[in-house]
Amino acid sequence: MSDPPYEPTGAQPAPQNPQKRRHIFRWFFLVVQILFLVWIIAGVANTEDCSGLVGQDLDACEAGTAVGTGIGVGLIIALWAAVDVILGITWLVFRKR
């Protein structure tokens, strides 16, 4: 019968760094937040040009622009919240304790 291979006492394999995964997720989360923030800023800044219009046409153009911008920003915020919930659940499922 052969003896098991010699393993010196106290020698353990080098532990993998569990903090590294957490940092990767944290940076990914921050990048996603920055992208959504940039998307909202770009959506608010990109408004329709109502120059050259007068009277009711100007009022209608400004109102339509305001309503459209509000709806667009609301949809972006709803998508942002959904993505954050999905990322949060993913983090809870895959975190190691």
MDTraj code that builds the backbone (N, CA, C; nanometers):
import mdtraj as md
import numpy as np

residues = "MET SER ASP PRO PRO TYR GLU PRO THR GLY ALA GLN PRO ALA PRO GLN ASN PRO GLN LYS ARG ARG HIS ILE PHE ARG TRP PHE PHE LEU VAL VAL GLN ILE LEU PHE LEU VAL TRP ILE ILE ALA GLY VAL ALA ASN THR GLU ASP CYS SER GLY LEU VAL GLY GLN ASP LEU ASP ALA CYS GLU ALA GLY THR ALA VAL GLY THR GLY ILE GLY VAL GLY LEU ILE ILE ALA LEU TRP ALA ALA VAL ASP VAL ILE LEU GLY ILE THR TRP LEU VAL PHE ARG LYS ARG".split()
xyz = np.array([
    [0.0823, -0.1162, 0.0000],
    [0.0000, 0.0000, 0.0000],
    [0.0883, 0.1247, 0.0000],
    [0.0529, 0.2211, -0.0821],
    [0.1376, 0.3403, -0.0896],
    [0.0875, 0.4469, 0.0074],
    [0.1823, 0.5221, 0.0565],
    [0.1489, 0.6301, 0.1484],
    [0.0964, 0.7501, 0.0697],
    [0.0087, 0.8311, 0.1329],
    [-0.0375, 0.9523, 0.0643],
    [0.0787, 1.0500, 0.0484],
    [0.0701, 1.1363, -0.0505],
    [0.1810, 1.2307, -0.0707],
    [0.2032, 1.3165, 0.0534],
    [0.3298, 1.3522, 0.0706],
    [0.3685, 1.4312, 0.1869],
    [0.3152, 1.5736, 0.1732],
    [0.2448, 1.6194, 0.2776],
    [0.1973, 1.7574, 0.2821],
    [0.2472, 1.8179, 0.4120],
    [0.3303, 1.9197, 0.4015],
    [0.3810, 1.9804, 0.5239],
    [0.2677, 2.0472, 0.6014],
    [0.2802, 2.0379, 0.7348],
    [0.1758, 2.0989, 0.8171],
    [0.1841, 2.2509, 0.8057],
    [0.0686, 2.3137, 0.8062],
    [0.0653, 2.4601, 0.7990],
    [0.0674, 2.5135, 0.6572],
    [0.1002, 2.4290, 0.5617],
    [0.1019, 2.4762, 0.4229],
    [-0.0399, 2.4692, 0.3682],
    [-0.0875, 2.5819, 0.3246],
    [-0.2212, 2.5889, 0.2679],
    [-0.2120, 2.6572, 0.1319],
    [-0.3012, 2.6215, 0.0425],
    [-0.2974, 2.6913, -0.0860],
    [-0.3271, 2.8393, -0.0667],
    [-0.2725, 2.9180, -0.1554],
    [-0.2928, 3.0621, -0.1458],
    [-0.4412, 3.0933, -0.1617],
    [-0.5005, 3.1650, -0.0658],
    [-0.6432, 3.1936, -0.0751],
    [-0.6711, 3.2918, -0.1901],
    [-0.7796, 3.2646, -0.2575],
    [-0.8190, 3.3591, -0.3616],
    [-0.8780, 3.4814, -0.2938],
    [-0.8638, 3.5946, -0.3580],
    [-0.9081, 3.7199, -0.2983],
    [-1.0581, 3.7387, -0.3222],
    [-1.1428, 3.7170, -0.2211],
    [-1.2865, 3.7340, -0.2415],
    [-1.3251, 3.8808, -0.2568],
    [-1.2415, 3.9716, -0.2104],
    [-1.2712, 4.1143, -0.2223],
    [-1.2672, 4.1607, -0.3670],
    [-1.1904, 4.0937, -0.4511],
    [-1.1755, 4.1362, -0.5886],
    [-1.3091, 4.1312, -0.6622],
    [-1.3867, 4.0245, -0.6433],
    [-1.5174, 4.0144, -0.7083],
    [-1.6086, 4.1263, -0.6617],
    [-1.6034, 4.1564, -0.5352],
    [-1.6888, 4.2611, -0.4800],
    [-1.6516, 4.3968, -0.5400],
    [-1.5223, 4.4200, -0.5577],
    [-1.4800, 4.5470, -0.6159],
    [-1.5209, 4.5563, -0.7627],
    [-1.5142, 4.4457, -0.8340],
    [-1.5551, 4.4471, -0.9746],
    [-1.7030, 4.4808, -0.9842],
    [-1.7841, 4.4190, -0.8997],
    [-1.9263, 4.4482, -0.9023],
    [-1.9531, 4.5938, -0.8647],
    [-1.8826, 4.6435, -0.7659],
    [-1.9017, 4.7823, -0.7227],
    [-1.8697, 4.8785, -0.8365],
    [-1.7603, 4.8552, -0.9068],
    [-1.7242, 4.9434, -1.0184],
    [-1.8235, 4.9308, -1.1327],
    [-1.8695, 4.8087, -1.1600],
    [-1.9709, 4.7892, -1.2638],
    [-2.0986, 4.8640, -1.2269],
    [-2.1398, 4.8552, -1.1013],
    [-2.2590, 4.9255, -1.0546],
    [-2.2433, 5.0765, -1.0711],
    [-2.1281, 5.1290, -1.0345],
    [-2.1048, 5.2730, -1.0485],
    [-2.1043, 5.3162, -1.1950],
    [-2.0479, 5.2368, -1.2834],
    [-2.0480, 5.2687, -1.4265],
    [-2.1911, 5.2724, -1.4796],
    [-2.2736, 5.1771, -1.4374],
    [-2.4137, 5.1758, -1.4810],
    [-2.4851, 5.3017, -1.4322],
    [-2.4589, 5.3423, -1.3077],
    [-2.5229, 5.4628, -1.2545],
    [-2.4805, 5.5870, -1.3327],
    [-2.3529, 5.5957, -1.3657],
    [-2.3027, 5.7107, -1.4419],
    [-2.3636, 5.7134, -1.5815],
    [-2.3765, 5.5968, -1.6447],
    [-2.4373, 5.5919, -1.7782],
    [-2.5827, 5.6398, -1.7754],
    [-2.6582, 5.5976, -1.6755],
    [-2.7969, 5.6431, -1.6664],
    [-2.8032, 5.7932, -1.6384],
    [-2.7141, 5.8439, -1.5550],
    [-2.7114, 5.9872, -1.5269],
    [-2.6795, 6.0670, -1.6524],
    [-2.5825, 6.0209, -1.7303],
    [-2.5479, 6.0877, -1.8566],
    [-2.6660, 6.0818, -1.9533],
    [-2.7360, 5.9695, -1.9561],
    [-2.8516, 5.9535, -2.0445],
    [-2.9614, 6.0538, -2.0081],
    [-2.9861, 6.0737, -1.8784],
    [-3.0882, 6.1705, -1.8367],
    [-3.0451, 6.3122, -1.8717],
    [-2.9206, 6.3459, -1.8470],
    [-2.8716, 6.4807, -1.8791],
    [-2.8821, 6.5060, -2.0290],
    [-2.8442, 6.4076, -2.1094],
    [-2.8531, 6.4225, -2.2548],
    [-2.9982, 6.4346, -2.2994],
    [-3.0889, 6.3606, -2.2361],
    [-3.2299, 6.3681, -2.2718],
    [-3.2917, 6.5015, -2.2389],
    [-3.2526, 6.5596, -2.1266],
    [-3.3053, 6.6912, -2.0883],
    [-3.2441, 6.7996, -2.1753],
    [-3.1174, 6.7866, -2.2091],
    [-3.0487, 6.8901, -2.2873],
    [-3.0900, 6.8886, -2.4340],
    [-3.1355, 6.7745, -2.4839],
    [-3.1710, 6.7625, -2.6255],
    [-3.3191, 6.7977, -2.6431],
    [-3.3473, 6.9270, -2.6516],
    [-3.4856, 6.9724, -2.6667],
    [-3.5075, 7.0230, -2.8078],
    [-3.6346, 7.0234, -2.8486],
    [-3.6698, 7.0683, -2.9822],
    [-3.6536, 7.2197, -2.9918],
    [-3.6100, 7.2655, -3.1066],
    [-3.5912, 7.4084, -3.1302],
    [-3.7237, 7.4691, -3.1762],
    [-3.7764, 7.5602, -3.0969],
    [-3.9043, 7.6246, -3.1288],
    [-3.8833, 7.7653, -3.1831],
    [-3.7613, 7.7969, -3.2244],
    [-3.7365, 7.9318, -3.2750],
    [-3.8089, 7.9525, -3.4083],
    [-3.8532, 8.0732, -3.4306],
    [-3.9243, 8.1064, -3.5538],
    [-4.0742, 8.0874, -3.5422],
    [-4.1192, 8.0328, -3.4305],
    [-4.2626, 8.0149, -3.4108],
    [-4.3169, 8.1269, -3.3236],
    [-4.4413, 8.1631, -3.3471],
    [-4.5045, 8.2700, -3.2677],
    [-4.6450, 8.2260, -3.2302],
    [-4.6967, 8.2904, -3.1275],
    [-4.8352, 8.2697, -3.0883],
    [-4.8625, 8.1288, -3.0393],
    [-4.9743, 8.0741, -3.0899],
    [-5.0167, 7.9413, -3.0454],
    [-4.9199, 7.8313, -3.0884],
    [-4.8576, 7.8519, -3.2026],
    [-4.7595, 7.7524, -3.2478],
    [-4.6425, 7.7421, -3.1502],
    [-4.5957, 7.8570, -3.1014],
    [-4.4859, 7.8587, -3.0038],
    [-4.5305, 7.7925, -2.8740],
    [-4.6506, 7.8257, -2.8278],
    [-4.7012, 7.7658, -2.7036],
    [-4.7140, 7.6139, -2.7173],
    [-4.7671, 7.5703, -2.8310],
    [-4.7838, 7.4267, -2.8538],
    [-4.6484, 7.3560, -2.8621],
    [-4.5531, 7.4185, -2.9278],
    [-4.4197, 7.3584, -2.9410],
    [-4.3523, 7.3471, -2.8050],
    [-4.3593, 7.4521, -2.7245],
    [-4.2971, 7.4501, -2.5917],
    [-4.3658, 7.3487, -2.5007],
    [-4.4991, 7.3408, -2.5071],
    [-4.5721, 7.2452, -2.4244],
    [-4.5399, 7.1019, -2.4668],
    [-4.5376, 7.0789, -2.5962],
    [-4.5050, 6.9444, -2.6453],
    [-4.3643, 6.9028, -2.6083],
    [-4.2717, 6.9976, -2.6156],
    [-4.1337, 6.9682, -2.5784],
    [-4.1244, 6.9343, -2.4302],
    [-4.1931, 7.0116, -2.3466],
    [-4.1895, 6.9868, -2.2020],
    [-4.2524, 6.8521, -2.1680],
    [-4.3665, 6.8210, -2.2291],
    [-4.4336, 6.6939, -2.2008],
    [-4.3483, 6.5773, -2.2501],
    [-4.2952, 6.5880, -2.3702],
    [-4.2118, 6.4812, -2.4253],
    [-4.0873, 6.4574, -2.3433],
    [-4.0248, 6.5662, -2.2975],
    [-3.9059, 6.5523, -2.2140],
    [-3.9412, 6.4867, -2.0808],
    [-4.0533, 6.5266, -2.0230],
    [-4.0966, 6.4681, -1.8960],
    [-4.1246, 6.3194, -1.9083],
    [-4.1935, 6.2803, -2.0150],
    [-4.2221, 6.1382, -2.0368],
    [-4.0925, 6.0604, -2.0586],
    [-4.0034, 6.1163, -2.1385],
    [-3.8762, 6.0486, -2.1652],
    [-3.7927, 6.0305, -2.0400],
    [-3.7821, 6.1352, -1.9592],
    [-3.7043, 6.1260, -1.8360],
    [-3.7708, 6.0282, -1.7394],
    [-3.9027, 6.0277, -1.7341],
    [-3.9731, 5.9324, -1.6483],
    [-3.9468, 5.7881, -1.6883],
    [-3.9463, 5.7615, -1.8185],
    [-3.9168, 5.6259, -1.8655],
    [-3.7726, 5.5857, -1.8347],
    [-3.6806, 5.6795, -1.8503],
    [-3.5404, 5.6495, -1.8185],
    [-3.5254, 5.6187, -1.6695],
    [-3.5921, 5.6960, -1.5838],
    [-3.5836, 5.6721, -1.4396],
    [-3.6457, 5.5376, -1.4037],
    [-3.7583, 5.5021, -1.4676],
    [-3.8204, 5.3714, -1.4415],
    [-3.7271, 5.2582, -1.4835],
    [-3.6635, 5.2714, -1.5991],
    [-3.5679, 5.1701, -1.6444],
    [-3.4475, 5.1635, -1.5515],
    [-3.4018, 5.2792, -1.5056],
    [-3.2895, 5.2875, -1.4119],
    [-3.3231, 5.2112, -1.2836],
    [-3.4430, 5.2346, -1.2300],
    [-3.4832, 5.1660, -1.1071],
    [-3.4925, 5.0146, -1.1301],
    [-3.5467, 4.9732, -1.2436],
    [-3.5576, 4.8300, -1.2732],
    [-3.4198, 4.7659, -1.2828],
    [-3.3269, 4.8325, -1.3493],
    [-3.1908, 4.7787, -1.3619],
    [-3.1245, 4.7713, -1.2248],
    [-3.1458, 4.8712, -1.1397],
    [-3.0871, 4.8672, -1.0060],
    [-3.1441, 4.7523, -0.9231],
    [-3.2740, 4.7264, -0.9356],
    [-3.3337, 4.6143, -0.8637],
    [-3.2742, 4.4829, -0.9137],
    [-3.2615, 4.4691, -1.0450],
    [-3.2031, 4.3469, -1.1016],
    [-3.0586, 4.3293, -1.0553],
    [-2.9809, 4.4367, -1.0566],
    [-2.8419, 4.4277, -1.0097],
    [-2.8364, 4.3943, -0.8610],
    [-2.9260, 4.4515, -0.7818],
    [-2.9289, 4.4223, -0.6389],
    [-2.9624, 4.2777, -0.6103],
    [-3.0622, 4.2245, -0.6798],
    [-3.0982, 4.0836, -0.6612],
    [-2.9835, 3.9938, -0.7064],
    [-2.9199, 4.0287, -0.8175],
    [-2.8059, 3.9505, -0.8658],
    [-2.6939, 3.9498, -0.7628],
    [-2.6679, 4.0646, -0.7024],
    [-2.5634, 4.0731, -0.6006],
    [-2.5998, 3.9855, -0.4805],
    [-2.7269, 3.9890, -0.4389],
    [-2.7680, 3.9079, -0.3237],
    [-2.7564, 3.7589, -0.3517],
    [-2.7862, 3.7177, -0.4752],
    [-2.7805, 3.5766, -0.5111],
    [-2.6365, 3.5271, -0.5188],
    [-2.5488, 3.6054, -0.5771],
    [-2.4141, 3.5574, -0.6048],
    [-2.3088, 3.5965, -0.5033],
    [-2.3441, 3.6703, -0.4004],
    [-2.2422, 3.7060, -0.3010],
    [-2.2053, 3.5845, -0.2197],
    [-2.0829, 3.5820, -0.1749],
    [-2.0347, 3.4676, -0.0970],
    [-2.0216, 3.5100, 0.0484],
    [-2.0642, 3.4210, 0.1338],
    [-2.0524, 3.4473, 0.2775],
    [-1.9763, 3.3366, 0.3410],
])
top = md.Topology()
chain = top.add_chain()
for i, resn in enumerate(residues, 1):
    res = top.add_residue(resn, chain, resSeq=i)
    for name in ("N", "CA", "C"):
        top.add_atom(name, md.element.get_by_symbol(name[0]), res)
traj = md.Trajectory(xyz[None], top)
